[in-house]
Amino acid sequence: MGFDEKETIGVSHINDLGKSSTDAVLLATEADTTIYSPWSKSMFRLYGVLAVAYLCGCLNGFDGSLMGAINAMKPYQNFFGIGSTGSSTGIVFAIYNIGSIPAVLLTGPVNDYFGRRAGMLTGSVIIIIGTCIQAPAVNMHMFMGGRFLLGFGVSFCCVSAPCYVSEMAHPMWRGTLTGLYNTCWYIGSIIASWTCYGTNFIDSNWSWRIPLWAQLVSSVIVAVGAFMLPESPRWLVANDRVEEARTILGKYHGEGREDHPIVNLQIMEMYHQIQTDASDKRWWDYSGLVKTRNARSRLICVLGMAFFGQLSGNSVTSYYLPVMVETAGIDDSKTQLKLNGVYPVLCWLGAILGARLTDRIGRRPLLIWSILFSSACFAIITGTTKIAVDKDNKMASNVAITFVYLFGIVFSFGWTPLQSGYIAETLTTETRAKGTAIGNLGSNIAGAVIQYSSGPAFKEISYYFYLVFVAWDLIEAVVIYFFFVETKDRTLEELDEVFSDPHPVKKSLQKRSVQTVANTVGVSMTTSADVCDGRQPCSWCTENEVDCLYGQQQQPSNVNQGKSDKILETVLRMDGLLRSIHENLSDQQQQSLQYRTISSPRFSDPSSPDNNDFAKVANATIPSTHISATEDLLSSAFAAPYPSLRAQFRPIFLLESRCPAIPFQPRSIRPVFTTEEAERLLTSFQKNVNFWYPTVSKSTLQNLFERVRNGFVANTCEDCAALLVMALGAASELVQLVHASAKSHGFESRQQQSELMTMASVCFDEAMKLLNVAYMEISTISTQCVFLAAIYCSFLQRPLQTWGHLNTAATKCRSLLAYGTGSGNIEDDECIRRIFWSCYIIESDLISELSHLPQSGVAEVESEVPLPGPLQTHFTETETESSALYFLSCISIRRLLNRVHHLLYAEDKYKNYTNARDESLRGLISELDRQLVLWHETLPEFLRFEEDTRECVNEHAAFLRQRYLACKSVIYRPYVEIVLKHREIPHSLETIEAASRCLKASCDHIANLRSFSQTVMIDTWICALSMTSTMFIILVSLQNPSLRPRLLEHNIPEFGSHLRDLLSAWIGVMPQKSPSIQQSIRLIAEIEMLIRESR
């Protein structure tokens, strides 16, 4: 099959996956967030396949202990006339490694031309032949000839098996699975050691011949098993057999699914990285190992690992352990063999643990720290052995043996799992067989040298020989630190990005990103046709012949580039996930139309989203006719059985519109702050308001601070903004007191609250006098003034006033985004974008409860506005980065919530969905829930949370969990209403389970609510209404026999008092109470009483 045919075969699947950056983001995210189990059926099939390859590791380990053991047997020594040390013993040991050297010329070509299975088969057959010559040997020449063939055959297995294991291993556990290969060295070693221990009691030549014949067991199994193994999928792709590779990956990695995300990702990456005309197609061509800087960097790792893996002292302890024990003062042969048998068992346990931790700790830390410990061990062994020999000190002898064992355990922990696996990982598919062969050659050369020289060295200089390894192991640690890359958390193909970097080691220590996947599959990293991504000009900017918006932003310094990239990566991942709703639902609609005649459509016709819906959902808008608000629930048929609730309820807009105006005190002197007070309030504003909504840059804050220190001498927008920052800083401090405890405070605390409230009110009063200047001006600072005024009105729990200021700020943003700020300051452009997104979040919250409020239009254009980019908003890089990532997380969950409202709660669609029962909802809700799960999985580490009621790592994560639970309950709420509406019809278990998800999320939403600073400061009003509707849903669900048992699992009787205590504390500090919040408290109390009566 030629190159063109490969293109044809691959294209069908590659096109299915897509080549755009969005597809790469989604594919990588889906693969990363899919839950994998090491105990699935397909994984056990994989373990069975790898077990055959693991036996190749046993073959090598068997000889390692075998020769050390029989070398201590008197019948063996007498038969051949040799001693346990000396040059004759050294050459017997070394001939095994010498035999591996000429095999290098054949192992690579056999693996490249005929496959990895053929390599294992060839090696095992040669080992069988070698065993049949060595075991019945009648003289040393025959014995050494057999050992030469053993080494020749093992070389094939030691190239084929690690390549096969690394290429077949599941990416999630590649470190563990490849590490386990080399730990099997100890299985062979253990079997050999204890076989020799048992046969040592035979007083004849069979004492050493039986262990030699035992080598046939594993080699025969490998020879037979090779015929039944699947071929390496990477070798298949490299040889134009993409379909076979996909089938194998589907069977062993994809739970039987060829379209599984992990299968698609690997096939895409293999296809773009593996070449059909590479050097593996020419048996004589080894140039692929050295012709590029990328290849040479890989070769350094290969040769370093090969040589260091033999020269670190491990070969000495393996082959000469009985001699080392004798040197330490133990000369009984049976005791020596016991110690020789126990040693590999302990080392094997250490190697197993190390293999399991390679994917957690990483390769470099394991290698470096274990080799440093090894150096220390040899230093101690040298000193204690000297004391034991020179002074006949039994304790020193025991300490020496203890550290010999400690060395073996620690070396096995850090090095044994990686000796073969790391070499295979660092090579490309085209060079893996030949590179592993070269590594095997280096390993055998080093092994032959150390094994041959160790015999004479022990004989001539005894324990001083250990000092060589003290110094050498330190040199190894330095080389590893500067030249060995980290391979953890990347697929084999993704390592190409590491080795192609000018600084491979530094690059390998950076976290794998979406850009990594895009580079691997050969696509440029752009986010969409509408949104700029900061690395490439987006298509919208290109088509409209304007400069890319991100290009106008500040360019981060080299120091900050990593942090900016991290923020940008989060943007790409979250934006890509949310955008895929539109694509996936469009696909579902097309499938529904295509198969309508032969199967039920996913959506019933009356309620199916039409093309206009799919066009609009790209912009996450909330329809003005949505019916998900608290007001809609309390006026629905579900509230009919509860006249007391309806009697108490008044329309929210009516209550708020009749609320008295915010009082302003006439003053002729503006507030004055000491430097200490100004710094304190500014810090409070930065840590709270400017963390949640990072819209004010560090440089602007410094300018405003100077305004405060100068006493607000002008009537400008800057003075207005400075006063608002001071007001919000005081308000933030006040909230911290409320946050500390929901209980009443002592006199001093209440006095402090009063002082902070007065300080905030005075600053806000003075700012309002200047706000007309901001309203009349169109600029970044004027927009900030109006937005900060909206934030303060949120603190005052005035939703309509918040909406008024917010609408003006949003209008200014849209104008400045369309025409530019004109200031020439790149920070201004970024600030406007951040204010835009802040308006989007807060306005969406308001509209979700007051659906008929006129919208500013930010939601209608949100997909055309770039997400937040780099901006220094805090005085430390860490705070700036954390704030940006938190802001992005809030944006993305709000966008998802808006899409949920649009697709589920638009009035006409909602009625059709619930009337049609659940059939028309299943696919839609499943997709929305999938997006919510993916959002959760993409959160940065410091914002991660558990879905249940466990404590979160910080307040920001806890607040996001509340958003998550709210979103989940809204997604599944239609199922609850279907069950309640159609009580006379039996519902499927699937429907009941889906409704239960809503109820569990609702209960957890209430149980997890605390006095979070952002909730108290900004979201008290929306939280009060949301909790009222949640309590109402729980009330009506308790009356349904299908849903009631699910609710009784929760501590529902405590919910009412918990909510009332929190809300009462939050409004207690306000001079004027929000009437709609007070109404919510009364309704919650009434619902609490009704729940108590229903129980």
N, C-alpha and C positions, 0 to 999 in steps of 0.2 A: 504493500500500500504506500503510495507516494504522499508527498507533502500536501498536495491539493486535496487529496481525499481526507486527510486529517482535518483540514479546514472545513470540509463539508460536514463531517461527522460532528465536530465540536460545535459548529455554529448553531445547530438546533437547540442545544442545551444552553450554550452561552447566551444566546439571544433571549431565551426564556428568562434567564436571570437578569439580563440587562447590563449595560455597560456604563450607565451614568453614575455620577457620584452618589446620587440619592439611593440608587439601587445598591451600591456598595455599602452605604451607611445602613440601610435597612437589612440587607443580607447579613452583614457582620453583627448588627445588633440582635437580629433574630437568632442567629447561631449562638451568640454569647448569652442571651437571656433564656434560651430553651433549657429546661431542666433535664439533666442527664443523670441516669442512675447506673452505678457500676455493677448493679445486681440484676440487670435486665437480661432477657433471653439472648439478645444479640451479643451482649457483652460476654456472656458465658461461652457462646460460640467462638468469640474472639479469643478468650482465654485458652480454649482448647487448641486453637490454631497456633497461638504463640507458644504453647507448652512444648510443641515439637521443636521449635527453634531454640527454646531455652535449653533443651538437651544438648545442643552444640556447646553451650557454656559449660555443661557438666563434663564434657569430653576433655576440655582443657584443664579444668580444675582437678579432675581425677588424676592426671599425670603429676600435677603440682605436688600433691600430698603423697602419691604413690611412690615416687622415687625417693622422697625424703624419708619415707617409712622403711622401704625395703633396703635402703642404704644403711639402715641401722641393724639389719638382720644379719646374724653371723653366717647362716647357710648361704646367703647371697654373696657376702664378702669372701667366704671360703671358696665358693664355686668359681668365681671369676678372679680371685686372687687380688682384690683391691681393698683399700681401707675406706673409712668414712670421710676422710678429707684428702686433699692433695690434688695434683693436676689430672690424674687418671679419673678420679671421681668427677672433677669439674667437666671434663670432655664428655663423659657419659650423660651428665645433665644437659650440657650445652648442645649436644648433637640434635636434640629435639627441636631446639630453636633454629639451629643451622638448617635443618630440613625444611623449615618454613620459608627460608629466604628465597630459594629458587621458585617456590610456588607463586611468589608475587607476580611473576610474568604471566601466569595463567589464570589466577583467581579473578582479576578484573575483567578480562575478556569473556570468561565463562559466564560471569554474572551479568555482564552487559548484553551479550548476544543471546543467551539461553534463559536468562531469568534467575531470580534469587533461589528458587526451588532447585534448579539444576546445580547451582553451586553447593547447596547443602547435600544433595544426593552424591555428587562427585566426591566431596570431602569424606562423607561417611563410608563410602565404598573403599576409598584408599585407606582409611583408618582400620577397617576390617582386615584388609590385606596386611597392613603393618602389624596388627595384633597377632595375626596368624604366623608371622615371622618372628616377632619378639618373644612371645610367651614360651614357645618350645625351643628357644635358642640353646645351642650346645657350646657356643663360644662367644667371646666378646664381640667379634666381628659381626656375627649373625644378630646378636642382641642390638648392637648399634645400628645395623641396617634397618631393623624393624623400627627402632626409635626414629630414624631419619624419615621413614615413610609415615609414621604417626604424625610427626611435625609437619610433613608435606600436606597430609590430608586435613589436619586441624586448621591449617592456614585457609583452606577453602571455607570451612565451617565458620571460622572467625571473621571472615569477610562477609559471607552470605547472610548469616544469622542476624548480626546486629543491623545490617541494612534492612533486612526483611522486617525485623521487629519495629524499627523506627518508622518504617514506611507503612506498616499495617496498624500501628498503635493508634488508639483513639486520641484526638488532639487534646481532650480534656485531661487525660491521664498519661500523656506521652512520657513525661519524666519518670513516672512510677513504672510504667510498663517496660520502657527501655532499660531502666535501672535494674529491674528484676532479672533481665537477661544475664547480666554479669554476676548477679548474686548467685546464680546457679553454678558458678565456678566453685562455690563452697559446698554445694550439694555433692558435686563430684568429689571434692576434696574430703568431705565427711565420709562418704561411702568408702573411698580409698583408705582413709585413715583407720576406720574401724574394721574394714576387711583385713587390713594388714595386722591390726592388733589381734584379731581372732586367729588368723593363720600363723601368727608368730609362735603359737603354742604347738604347731606342727614341727617336729624336729626333722625336717627333710627339705629338699628343694621345692616341694609343693608350697611351702610357706611363702615363697615369693612368686611362684608361677601362677597360683590361683588368682591373686590380685591382678596380674597382667591379663589373664583371660577374661576377667570381669569387665575389661574395657569394651568388650563386644556388645554388652547389653544396650547401652545408650546409642551406640553407633548403628546397630541393627534397627532400633526403633526409628531413628532419624531417616535411615535409608528407605524404610517402608512408608513412613509418614510423609515424606517429601512428595510422593505420588498423589496424596489426598489433599494437600494444602492448596488454597487459592493463591494465585500469583499476586505479587505486590502491585497495587493499583497505580503507583507512580511509575513502575517499570512498564505497565500496560499503556499508560498515557504517553510515555516517551516513545513507545513503539506503535503509535497510531490506533490503539485499541481502547478508545474512550468509553464506549458502551460497556465493555466488560469491566472496566475500572469502576464505572458508576454502579453496576450491579453488585460488585463486591463491596463497595463502600456502603451501599444501601443495606446489604445483608448484615454487615459487621459493625457499622457505625450508626446507621439510620433507622434502627428498629424495624428493618424490613422494608423501609420506604426509600425509594430512589430519589424522591423529591424532598427529602428531609433537609432542613436548613444547613446542617453540618456537612451533608453530602454535597449540596450545591456550592457551598463556600469552598470546600476543598477542590472540587472539580474545576471551579472557576480559577482558583489560584494556581493549580497544577497546569492548567491549559495555558495560562499566560506566562508561566515561569519555565516550563519544561520545553526544550528545543528539540526539534526532530533532526537537526543536522549537527548535533553537538559531537564532542570528541568521543562519547561512549559508543558511537557507531564505527569507530576505527580502533581496532584492538591495540594497535601500536602507539596510538596518540595519547600521551599523558600531558600534553601542553595545557589542557583545560585546568590543570592544577596550579599553573604558574603564570599564565599569559596576561592576567589582569590583576590590578591591586586588590580587587574583591577576592579573587582566587588565592592570592598570596596570603591575605589575611586569614583565610580559612585554613590554608596549609600550615601556618604557624600554630594554630590551635590543634590541628591534627598531629603534627610531629611533636609538639610540646606534650600533648596528652600521651602519645605513644611512648616517648622516652621517659617522661616523668613517672608514668604508670609502672615502669619496671625498675627505675633507679632510685626510688624513694626509700628503699630498705625492705619493701614487702617481699621481693623475690628471695632475699636472704632468709627472712623468717619463714617463708613457705618451704623452701627446699632444705634449709639448714637448721630448722627448728631443733631437731634432736641434738645437733652439734652445739647450738647456742645454749641449750639446756645443760649439756655436758660441760661446756665452758663455765657455766654458772655453778657447777659443783655436783650435778646429778648425773651419775654414770650408769645407773641401772637401766638396761635396754627396755624392760617392760614399762618402767615408770616414764621413760622417754616417749614410748609409743602411746601411753595413756595421755600424756600432755600433748602429744602430736595429734591425738584424736579429739581432745576437748577444744583445742585451739580453733579449728575451722568451724565448729559449732557456734562458738561465741562470735567469731567473725561473721558468720552467716546471719546471725540475729542482728548484728550491727548493720550489715549491708541491707537487710530487709527494711529496717527502720530508715536508713538513709535513702533508699529507693522511694519510700513513701513520702519523704520530705523534700525530694528534689523539686517538686512542683510548688512547694510552699516557701521553702527557704531560698531556693535558687541555686544554680550551679556554682557560681563564683564563691559565695560565702562558704559552701561546703568544702570546696577544694582548698581555699586559702587557710581557713581556720584548722582544718584537719591536718594539713601539712605542717603548719606551725607547731601543732601539738605533737606531731610525729618527731620533729626535730628535738623538742624538749624531752620526749621519751628516750630517744637514743642517747642524749646527754646523761640522763639518769641511769640508763642501762650500763653505759660505759663506767660511770663512777661506782655503782653498786657491784658490778661484776669484778672490777679491780679489787674492791674490798673483800668480796667473797673469795676470790682466788688467793690474793696475797695474805690475807689474815684468816682464811678458813672460817669466814663469818656466815653462819647459816641464815641469819636474818637478812643480811645483804643479798644472799643468794635468792631468797624468797622474793625480796623487793625487785630484784632484777627480772625474775620470771614474771612477776606481776606486771611490770611495765612492758615486757615483751608482749604479754597478752593485751594490755591496754593499747599499745601501739597497733596491734592487729585489729582490735575492735574499732578504734577511731579511724584508722586508715580505711577499713572496710565500710564504715559509715559514710565517709566523705568521698572516697575515690572509687571503690569497687562498682557502685551503681553507674558511674559515669565513664569508666574507662573505655567501654565500647560505645555506649549510647551517645556520649558527647562528640566523639569522632564522627559518628553517623549523622548527628544533628547538624554539625557545622558544614557539611558538604552538600552540594546541590545534587539533584537526582542524576544528572549527567556524569558527575564525577564521584558519586558516593561509592561505587564498587571499587574503582581504581584508587580513590583516595583512602578508602578503608584498607585496601591492600597495601598501600604505601605506609599507612599507619601500622599495619600488622608487621610489615617489614621492619620499620623502625623499632617496634616493640620487641620483635624477635632478636634483632641485632643487640639492642640494649640488654635483653634477657640473657642472650648468649654470653655477652661480655661479663655481666655481673655474676652469672652462674659459674662461668669458668674461672673468673678471678677470685671469687669468694672462697673456693676451696684452698688455694694456696695462701690467700690472705689470712684466713683463720689459722692456718698452720704456722705462718711466719710471725704475724703480729697479734694474733688472738683478738681480745676484746678491743684493742685500739682501732680495729677496723670500723667500729661503730661511729667513730668521730667523723669519718668521711660523710656519713648521712646527716650528722648534725649540721654541717656546713652546707651540704648540697640541698637539703630540704628548705633551708632559708632562701637559697638562690631561686629555687622553684617558686616559692611564695611570691617573690618580687616579679618574676616573669609572668606568673598568672595574673597578678594585679594589673600589670600594664598591657598585656596582650590577649588575655582570654576574655571573650565576650560572654554576656549572659543570654541564654537561649530560652529562659522560662517565659511562659505565657504567649509564645508565638508559634504559629504553624511552621513547618519546615520551609515552605515557600516564602513566608513573611520575613525570614531571617536574611533574605537578600537585601532588604532595605538597610539592615544593620551593617552588613559587610560592605555595602556600597557607599556608606557614609565616610567622610574623611577621617572621622574619629570613631571607629566601630565600637570600642569599649564604652565610650561615653553614650553613644546612641543606644546601645543595648540596655543601658541602665534606665533609659527613659521608658515611660509606660507605653505599651502598645496602644495605638490610636486608630480612629477611623481612617486617617490619612494612610496608615500602614496598609490597610486592606485595599484602599484605592490604588496606592502605588503598586501593590502586588498584582492586582487584576488589570492594571494598565489603563486607569481612567483618571481624568483630571478632577480635582476636588472642587466642584461648584455645588451650591446647595439647591438651586432650583432655577426656573426661568424667571423668577421674580425677585428672589432675595440674594443680595450680595454676600459672599462668603469670606472675603478678606484675603483670599489667596489668588483667585482668578476673577477677572471682570465678569459679572453675571450677564446672561443673555439680554435681559431687559436694558441694562445700561449700554450694551453693545449695539442693540437694535436702534436705540434712541440717540445714539451718538453723543452720550454724555459720559463724564468721568464717573468711574465706579465709586459709589458712596463710601465704601470702605477705604478706597484709595485716598480719600480726603482726611482720614482719621490720623491721629497721632501714630507715629511708627514707634513701637516699643523698643526699648534698648535691648542689647543682647542679654543683659541680666534678666530682663522681664519677659523675654520672648517666650520662654517655656511656660510661664504662667498665662500669657496671652493665648498661646496655642491651646492650653488646657481649657480656657474659657471658650475659645472658638470651637474646639472639639465638642464640648457640651452643647453649644448652639446647634451644630450640625446634626448631632445624634437626636436631640429632642425635636428639632424642626422636621427632620426626616421622618421620625416616627409619626408625628401628628399629620404630616402631609399625606401619609400613606392611607389614611382613612378614606380620603376622596378617591384614591386609585383603587383600593380594595372594594369599596362599595360600588364603584362604577363597574368593576369586573363582575361583581355579583349580579348587578342588574342585567348586564349583557348575557351572562349565563342563564339567568332566569328567562329572558326573551328567547334565547336560542333553544332551550329545552322545554319550552312551555307545553309542547304537544305530547311529550313523553314523560314528564315528571312534574310534580307540583312546584310552582315558582317559589323562590325563597321569600318573596314579599307578595302578599295578596295584592291584586291590582289596585283597589281603591286607595291603599295606603303606601304604595311603593314610591320611594323618592324618585322624582322625575329629573329630567336633565337640568332644569333650572336649579333644583336642589343641589345637584352635584357641582354646578358652577359656583353656587353661593357658599358651599361648605368649605371651599378653599380659603375663604375669609370666615373666621370663626365668629359669626354674628349670633346674637340672641334675637329671635323673632319677637316683634312687638305684641304678637298674639299668643305668646307661649302661656301655658296654664300650669306651670309648676310652682308658682308662688304660694306662700302661706295663705294669702287671701283667697286664692282659687280653691285650695283644699277645704278651708272652713266654709266656703259657700257652695261646696259640691254636695251631691246626694249622700256621700258618706257621713256628713255632719248632721243629717236630718234627725237621727236618733238622739242627738245631744242638743236639745233646744237651749240649755243653759250656756253652752258655748256660743251659739249664734246670738243669744241675747246680749252677751258681753262684748261681742266683737264690733268694732267700728272700722270703717275703711281707713287704711293707713295713710294715704295721701291726705285725706280730710283731717285726720288728727294732726299730722305734721304741719300742714298748711295753716292751721289755726293756732299753732304754737306761738307764744309771744316772741317778739323780735329779740335778737341778742342785745343785751343792754351795753351801752358804751358810756364810759365816764368822761366828762369834759375835763381836760387837763391842759395846762399851758406849758408844762415842763416835761420833756421826754425822760424816760428812765435812764439812770446812770449806773454803770456796773464797774466794780473793781476788776483788775486784770484776772484775779483768781476766779471771781464769779463768772466772768465771760468765758474763760477757758473751761470751767466746769460745765457750763450749759452747752458750749459748743461741742465738747466731748460727748455729752449726753445725746445731743442731736445726732452726732456722727454714729454712735454705737447703736442707736435705735432707728430713728426715722430714715437716716441716710444709709442705713444697712438694708432695711426692707425695700426702700425705693431709692437706690443710689443715683440721684439726679444732680447733686451738687458736687462739683469737682473740688479737689484739695486746694487748688490755686484760688478758686472762688471763695472757699471757706476762709482762707487766709486773708483775702481782701475784705470779706465781711467782718472778720475779727477786728481789723484795723478800723472799720466804720464804728464798731461798738466802742472801741477804746477812745475814739475821737469824739464820741458823744452824739452821733447822728446829726451832724451840723447841716446837712443838706436835705432837700426834699426830693430825693431821687429814688429810682427803683432799687438801687443798691442799699439805701437806708431802709427801705421797706423790707427787702429780703433779709437784711441783718436783724431787724426787729422780729420777723417771723421765725427765723432760726432760733433766736433767744426764747421766743414764746414756746416753740416746739421742744427746745431743750428743757425748759422748766416743766412743761407738760410730761415729757419723758421721765424726768426725775419723780414727778408725782405718781406716774404709773408704776414706777419701780416700787414705791411704797405699797401701792395696792397689790402689786404682784407678789410682794413678800408674804402677804397673808390676807385672806379674804375676811378675817375676823376684825372686830373693832380694835383700834389702836389706843395706846395710852395718850395722856395729855400732850406730851412732847411731840409724839408722832402726829397727832391731829393739828397741833400748832404749826408743825413743819409743812403739813399738807396745805394748810390755809395760806402760809407764806408763798409756797410754790404756785398755788392757784392764783393768788393775787399777782405775783410776778408775771405769770403767763398771760393773765387777763390784761395787765397794763401794757405789755409789749404788743399784744394783739390789737388792743384799742388804738395804739399809736400807728401800728402798721395799716390799719383800716383807713386812717386819715390819708395815707399815702397811696392806697391801693388804686385810687382813681388815676394816678400817674401810670401805674402798670397797665391798667385797662386801656389807656389811650395810646400806649406804646406797643410796637410789635418788635420784640427782640428776645434773645435768650433769657436775659435777666428778668424782663417783665413777665415772661411765661413762667419762670420759676416762682416769681412772687404769687401769681394767681394760683399755681398748683399748690404751693405751700399753704396758702389761705384755705384751699379745699381740704388739705390734710388736717389743718387745725379745726375746721368745722366738723370733720369726722371725729376728732377727739371730743368735741363738744356734743357729739351724738345728734347732729343736725343733718339728716340725709338730704333734704331739699336744698339747703344752703351749700352743702358739699357738691351736689349735682350742678348747681348754678356756676360755682367757680370752676369746677372741673370741665364743664362744657366750654367755657371761655378759654381755658388753658388748652383743651384739645383742639379748638378752632385755630388758636395761634400756632400750635404745633403743626397742623396740617398745612397752614399757609407757609410756615418757614421751611417745612420739608419740601414743599412744591417749588418755592422760589429761592431757597437758601437763606442763611442768616446774614450773609454779606459782611460778616465781621472779619473774615480772614483767619479766625481762630478755630482750629480744628476741634478744640474741646467744645465749642458752642454747638457744633453740629451733632456731636455725640450726646450732649446734654439734652438737646431737643428730642432725639430719638428715645432717650431714656424716659423723658417726661411723657412722650407719646405712649410708651408701653405701660407706664404707671397709670396714666389716665384710662388705658384700656382695661387694666385689672380692676380698678376701683369702680369705673362706670359699669362694667359687667356685673359686679357684685350688686350695685344699686338696681340695675335693670332686672336682675333675677327676681327681685321682690316687687319692684314698681315697674311693671312691664310696659306701661303706656307713657313713661317719661320720654320726651323727645331725645333721640340719641345724637351724639356729636358727630358720628360717622367714622370714628377711629376703627371700629370693628370691621367696617366695610372695606377698608384699605389696608388692614393689618398685614396681609400676605405680601404687600408691595413694599413694606417698610423693613429695613434691615433690623435684625435683632441686635441687642446691645453688644458693643465691641469694647475695646480697651479704653479705660478711663481711670485715672488715678483719683479715687474718691476718698481714700483714707490715708492716714499718715504711715501705715505699714503696708507692705506688699501682701502679707497674709490676709489682713482684713479686707483689702481691696478685692483680692481674688475670691475670698469667701462670700463677700457681699454680691459680687457679680454672678457667681454660680447659684446662690440662693435666689437672686432676682430672676435668672433664667428659669429656674425650677418653678417659681410662682407663675411666670408668664405661660409656660407650657401647660401646667395643670389648668390654668384659667381658660386657655384656648381649647383644651379638651372638654372642659365643662360647657363652654359655649356651643361646641359641636354637638354635645349630648342634648342640650336644650333645643337646638335647631332640628335635629333629626328625630327626636322622640317627643318633644313637647309643643311643637307648633300645633295650634288648636285643631286644625282639620286632620292632621295625621294622627294626633294623639287619640282622637275619638275613633278613628278607623282601626287603629291598632288594638285598642281595648275591646272594641266591639267584635273584632275578628279573633278574640282570644289570643293565644300565644304563637300561632304558627307564623304569622307575618313578622314576628319580632326576633325570632331565634338568631337568624344570621346577623342582623343589625346589632343586637345587644352583644352577641359573642365578639364581634369585631371591636366594638367600643371597649369592652372589658379587656380585650387583648392589648389595646392601646394603653389602657390604664396600667396594666401589669408591666408593659415595656417602659412606661414613664417611671414607674417605681424602680425598675432595674437599672435605669440610666442615671439615677441620682448619684452625685458625688458621695464619697465615703462618709464625710462628716454630716451628711443629710439623710443617711440611711435610717430606716426605722422598721420595726416589726409591725405587722398589721393588727395585732391583738392589743392588750392593755398593758404590755410591759413598758417600763420607763424608757424614754428615748435618750440618746447621748447628749442632746442639748435642746434648748427651747425651739430653735429653728426647725429641727427635725420633727419635733412634736407638733408644731404648727402645720407643717406640710402633711403630717399624718392626718390632721383634721380635714385638710383639703381633700386628701386622698379618700378618706372614709365618706365625706360628703358626696364626692363624685361617684363612688361605687354605689352608694344608696340610691342616688338619682338614676344611675344606669339601670338598676334592677327594679326600681319602683313600679314600672308598668306591670310587672308580674304580680306584685302585691295587689294592685288595683284590679287586675284580671280575676284573681282568686276571689276578691271581695265582691266584685260586680256580678260574677257568675257563680254564686253560691250553690245553686241548684244542680250544677254540672260537676261531675267528678273530674278532677284535674290530674294530669300525669305527675309522676314523681319528679320529673325534670322541671316542671313548672313550679312545684312546691319548693324544690331545692333552690331554684332561681329566686323565688320570693324570699326565701330564708336568708339568702345572701344580702338582700336589701335590709332585712330586719337586723341581722347581725351587725352590719356596717352601721346602722342607725344607733343600735345600743352601744357599740364601741365608740361611736362619735360622741355620745353623751358622757359615757364613763371616762373618756380620755380628756374631756374638756378641763382646762385649768386656766388660771389667770395669766395666760401668755401675754407678754408685753404688746405684741402686735394686735392681738385680739382686743385687749383693753383700750389701746390707744386709737386704733383705726376701725376695728370690725365689731364693736359692741352692738351696734344697731343691727347689722346683718346677722350676727350670731344669735341675737335674741329671737329674731323672726325664724331663722333656720331651726333653732331648737324647739320652737313652738310647733312647727310643722312636723318635726321628727317625733315629738311626744304624741301628737295627734295620730300619726301613722301607727305608732305602737298601740295606742288606745283602740283604734278600730280593728287592728289585726288580732288583738286579744279576744275579740268576739268571734273569731272564725276558728272552728275546731281543727282545721288543717294547719293553721299558723300558730295557734296558741301554744302548743307544746314547744315550739322552737323558741318562743319568747320567754317561757318560764325558766329557761336555762340561765337567764341574765338577772341581775339584781335590780329589777325594774322599780320596786317600791322606793328605792333610794334616789331615783333619778330626779324626781320633782324637787325635793329639798336641795339636792346638789345644785341644780340649775338656778333655783331661786336665790340661794345664798350667793352664788357667783354674780348673777346679774344685779342683785341689790347692792353688792359691794361696788360694782363697776359704775353704777349711776349715782352712788352715794356722794361722790366728791363733786358732782356737777351742781352748780348753783341753780340751773334750770333742768328739770328732768324731761327726757324724751317721752312724750305721751305714748308713742307706739311701743317703746320698751316697757313702760309701766303696764301697758295692756298685755304684753307678752308674759310678764311675770304673773298677772292675774289669771291669764288663760292657762299657763303651766300649772298653777295651783289648782284650778278647776279640773284640768285633765288628771292631775295627780289624785284628786279625790274620786273621780270617776273610775280610774284604774283600780284604786283601793276597793271600791264597791264591786267592781267586776270580778275581783279575785275572791 
